[in-house]
Amino acid sequence: MIKTRFTEAFGIEHPIVQGGMQWVGRAELVAAVANAGALGFITALTQPTPEDLAKEIARCRELTDKPFGVNLTILPTINPPPYDEYRQVIVESGIKIVETAGSNPAPHLPMFHEHGVKVLHKCTSVRHAVKAQELGVDGISIDGFECAGHPGEDDIPGLVLIPAAAAKITVPMIASGGFADARGLVAALALGADGINMGSRFMCTVESPIHQKVKEAIVAGSELDTELIFRPLRNTGRVASNSVSREVVEILDKGGKFEDVAHLVSGKRGAKVYETGDLEAGIWWIGTAMGLINDIPTVGELVSRMVSEAEEIINGRLAGALR
Ligand SMILES: Cc1cc2nc3c(=O)[nH]c(=O)nc-3n(C[C@H](O)[C@H](O)[C@H](O)COP(=O)(O)O)c2cc1C
């Protein structure tokens, strides 16, 4: 068993988290993560309406009696989803842990805290982590440049970002971005984190609700097979390298505007990749951890393997190096 401030504060067995994943963070995956003793998050905005989120939470409860959370991704969009209604559903459904990401969590904190909901805020820079801590979040998930999704604009990988954040963060903090195995877990603990968050690795498990062909592509892919889209728009996203993402990069590098790529990056097209296994149907999110993912285990196998191998590394290789 690896006990940390994070496992204690958030009431979970293992210091491993499955972060929110658009189209992927659904009940079957989140329940499998919970049943494995780790912490999974249902992705609120994957559900088209707040009522659908309530149903998804109920569906997850049928699959596990262990704690799980909900991810609320707050993105600056022209037509924002009804965040307040999603938040209301989270609270009314009795969820006690929320992962916030994408933007300042301040507007959501009072209501969550009023209802005893712990907030784990995910961010990509030390300054945003410090700010969130000052706002009163209960935990920080510090997400390095390696990650799938939005790595921010600072390009600081975990090896520097995690200890730099650990020096300033006093609430429980987990490390995110590029973690896929026991070595990463031990490294994160050594760098000052209290656990890890993984997206890409959990996406490539038996219970992950995406097409088998996408999982096989992740196993076949390497750490070189991602693209950074939206760099010129300062809204960088790390996605799989395919004809669509490469076209997006090319258009924006030539001075194109968001309108010029909107048809390529639509969420609907991305969802089609996961549904049909057509890897060129749209953009799909994956991180550089792809280079460390070589199989499609069940979530239970993955978590127990990571924990037991981490214990072996600590008790064996690392302890054995002491003279
Ligand atoms: C398919 C996919 C979709 C994601 N969607 C979201 C999202 O909607 N909200 C969010 O906060 N993070 C999202 N992420 C980021 C993950 O929660 C996590 O922070 C990230 O994957 C960590 O990096 P890793 O992939 O190297 O483990 C997504 C990641 C993936 C792989």
The ligand as an SDF file (V2000), in Angstrom:
LIG
                    3D

 31 33  0  0  0  0  0  0  0  0999 V2000
   -9.1420   11.7110  -24.6350 C   0  0  0  0  0  0  0  0  0  0  0  0
   -8.8210   12.7490  -23.6050 C   0  0  0  0  0  0  0  0  0  0  0  0
   -9.7560   13.7260  -23.3230 C   0  0  0  0  0  0  0  0  0  0  0  0
   -9.4920   14.6780  -22.3250 C   0  0  0  0  0  0  0  0  0  0  0  0
  -10.4730   15.5920  -22.0060 N   0  0  0  0  0  0  0  0  0  0  0  0
  -10.2960   16.3790  -20.9110 C   0  0  0  0  0  0  0  0  0  0  0  0
  -11.3630   17.1970  -20.4430 C   0  0  0  0  0  0  0  0  0  0  0  0
  -12.4620   17.2370  -21.0150 O   0  0  0  0  0  0  0  0  0  0  0  0
  -11.1430   17.9470  -19.3360 N   0  0  0  0  0  0  0  0  0  0  0  0
   -9.9520   17.9180  -18.6560 C   0  0  0  0  0  0  0  0  0  0  0  0
   -9.8300   18.5910  -17.6350 O   0  0  0  0  0  0  0  0  0  0  0  0
   -8.9240   17.1750  -19.0880 N   0  0  0  0  0  0  0  0  0  0  0  0
   -9.0670   16.3920  -20.1840 C   0  0  0  0  0  0  0  0  0  0  0  0
   -8.0440   15.5740  -20.5870 N   0  0  0  0  0  0  0  0  0  0  0  0
   -6.7690   15.5880  -19.8350 C   0  0  0  0  0  0  0  0  0  0  0  0
   -6.6860   14.4830  -18.7730 C   0  0  0  0  0  0  0  0  0  0  0  0
   -7.6370   14.6370  -17.7600 O   0  0  0  0  0  0  0  0  0  0  0  0
   -5.3030   14.4870  -18.0900 C   0  0  0  0  0  0  0  0  0  0  0  0
   -5.0730   15.7170  -17.4590 O   0  0  0  0  0  0  0  0  0  0  0  0
   -4.1920   14.2250  -19.0980 C   0  0  0  0  0  0  0  0  0  0  0  0
   -4.5630   13.2070  -19.9780 O   0  0  0  0  0  0  0  0  0  0  0  0
   -2.9150   13.8720  -18.3800 C   0  0  0  0  0  0  0  0  0  0  0  0
   -1.9140   13.5740  -19.2890 O   0  0  0  0  0  0  0  0  0  0  0  0
   -1.6110   12.0770  -19.8130 P   0  0  0  0  0  0  0  0  0  0  0  0
   -2.5530   11.8430  -20.9220 O   0  0  0  0  0  0  0  0  0  0  0  0
   -0.1920   12.1520  -20.2420 O   0  0  0  0  0  0  0  0  0  0  0  0
   -1.8250   11.1370  -18.6740 O   0  0  0  0  0  0  0  0  0  0  0  0
   -8.2550   14.6590  -21.6220 C   0  0  0  0  0  0  0  0  0  0  0  0
   -7.3030   13.6750  -21.9490 C   0  0  0  0  0  0  0  0  0  0  0  0
   -7.5740   12.7280  -22.9140 C   0  0  0  0  0  0  0  0  0  0  0  0
   -6.5460   11.6660  -23.2180 C   0  0  0  0  0  0  0  0  0  0  0  0
  1  2  1  0
  2  3  1  0
  2 30  2  0
  3  4  2  0
  4  5  1  0
  4 28  1  0
  5  6  2  0
  6  7  1  0
  6 13  1  0
  7  8  2  0
  7  9  1  0
  9 10  1  0
 10 11  2  0
 10 12  1  0
 12 13  2  0
 13 14  1  0
 14 15  1  0
 14 28  1  0
 15 16  1  0
 16 17  1  0
 16 18  1  0
 18 19  1  0
 18 20  1  0
 20 21  1  0
 20 22  1  0
 22 23  1  0
 23 24  1  0
 24 25  2  0
 24 26  1  0
 24 27  1  0
 28 29  2  0
 29 30  1  0
 30 31  1  0
M  END
$$$$
